[in-house]
């Protein structure tokens, strides 16, 4: 994300643009109203008009980011088997992590934001906001498959958290030294995880 804001953007979009840039610089930031307003070049009153609470702003920013990085279009392609669609969606969650040096840089950025500092109310809230949006998105995919009769009976929240736990583990594997079989093993793991939540014939 660049820090240039086109002049034709409306106030709400200017705020979101500034907040997304700030989130990219520091995922652990709570996106304080004053800081975002200053970055966007708007008054705090104007920001509050569009986003009455800090949580509303943060959740909107995360939704925008996830819409760009992990769109939902794939899960609706009923010409593709449910198993393949869900694996592809989960792979998109992994996609931004990349592999090798890019994966290590992304991990270090998260570590600097959430692991190295002593936990505070702000960092806990920021991390929980990321978790909530991840869970919401995976639960949505599972809801789509439920309507198709493709999902096994169970608690959607627990199923989503299980799949995200697998994805988080695979993200960590990408940080470690690995051979050329990493992506093939990753696919096999995702397929095994998906099979555990899909309905059997």
N, C-alpha and C positions, 0 to 999 in steps of 0.2 A: 504494500500500500504506500502510495506517495502522500506527502503532506500538502500537496497543492489542492486547493478547493476551488472548483470552477465558480465564477461569479454568478452564473445563472441558477445555481442551486438555491432552493427555498430554505427557510430557517431550519426546518426539521431535518432536511437532508444535510445541511451544513453541520448541525449538531452530531448527526450520526456519522458523518465522514470523519469529523475530528475525534469522536470517541473510538471509532474503529482503528484509526491511526495510533491513538494512545494505547489501545488494547494490544495492537501488534508490537508496540515498543515494550510494553510491560503487562503480560497477561494477568499478573497478580494485582494489578491496580483496581481499586474499587470504582474508578471513574468518578472522582468527586465532581459535584455540580459546578463549583467555582472553576476548577481546572479545565473541565470540558467547555464551559461557557467561554472562558478566556481563549482557549484554542480555536473555538469556532467563531469567535468575534461577535458573540451575542450576549445579551444580558442574562443573568441568572433567572430573572423573572420570565424571560422568553423561553428558556430551557424548561423551567417548571411548567409552563403552559403546555408544552408538547409532551413532557415526561414528568408527571407529578412526583414520582419517587425515583430514587437512585436505582432501586431494583428494576423498575420499569425500563429505565434507560439501558441498564446492563443486559437485561434479557432481550431487548430489541436488538442491541448490537450483536449479541451472540447468535440470535436467529438469523440476522443478515449474513453473518460470517458463515454459518453452517449452510445457509441457502446457496452461497457462492461455492463453497468447498465441497459440500456433500448434498447435492440436490436430490429430491425425492422421486424424480421422473422414472428411474429404473424400476422401482418396485411396482409401478402400474402397468408394466409391459407384460400383459397376460399371455403373449405369444411365447414367452420364455418360462420354463418351469420355475415354480416357487423357490426351490432349493438354489438354483443358479442366481435368481434375482437377489435373494437375501445375502448370499455369499458376495455378490458384486457390490451390494450396498455397504456391507461391512468392510470390504476391501477399500471402498472410498474413504471410510473413516481412517484406515491405515495409510492411504495414499499420500496425504500431506506430510507424513513423517519421513517419506523417502527412505533411502538406505545409506549405509556408509557414513561419510562425513556429514552429509545433510541431516541424517537421523541423529547423529551425535550432537550437532549444533542445536537442533530443535529440543533435544532432551536437556542439554545444558541450560537452555533458555528457560525451560519449565522448572528445572532444579533451582536456578537462581531466583525464580519468582516464588516457588512454593516449598522447597525442601531446605535450602540453606538458611533462610531467615527463621528466626523464632516465630512460630505461628501467632498471628494476631487475629482479632475479630474480622478485620478487613480481608486478610489473605484467606481465612476460612470461608468467608462469604463469597469471595471472588472464585475460589476453587469450586465451591458448591454450586455456583451459578453455571459454571462450565459443565459440571456433572449433570445438573438438571436438564440442560439443553441436549446433552448427549443421550440421556435416558429418554427424554421426550421424543427425540427423533427415532430411536430404535423402537420404542413402543408404538409409534405411528406405523412403522413398517410392519410390525407384528399385527397390528390392528387390521391393516389391509389384507394380510394373509389369513387372518381369522375370518374375515367376511367371505373369503374364497373357500373356507373350510380346509385350508392347508396347514393350520397350526394345531399342535397338540393342546389338549386341555391343560390349563395351568394359569398361574398368576403372571400377567403380562409384565408387571414391574420386575418380578424376580427373573423372568426369562430375559428381559432386556439387560438387567444387571449382569447376568451370567455371560451373555454374549459380549458385553463391554469388558468384562474381566478378561475374557479370552483375547479380545482385541488389545487391551492394555499390555497383556503379557507379550503378545507378538510385537507390539511397538518397542518394548524393551529389548526383545531379541534383535531387532534391527539396529540397535545401538551397539551391540556386541560384535566382536570380530566373527565373521561367518563365511562359509564357503558359497559356491554358486548354487547350491541346492536350497538356499534359504527360502526363495519365493515359492518353490514347489512344495516344500514342507509347510509353508504358511497356508497355501491353498488347501492342503489336506487337513490341516488343523481347523480352518474355517468351515470346511465341509462337515467335519465331525461335530463341531459345535452346533451348526445349523441343523444337522440331522437330529440332534437331541431335542429340538423344540418343534420340529415339524411333525404333523400327524402321519402315522404309518398306515399303509393300505390294509 
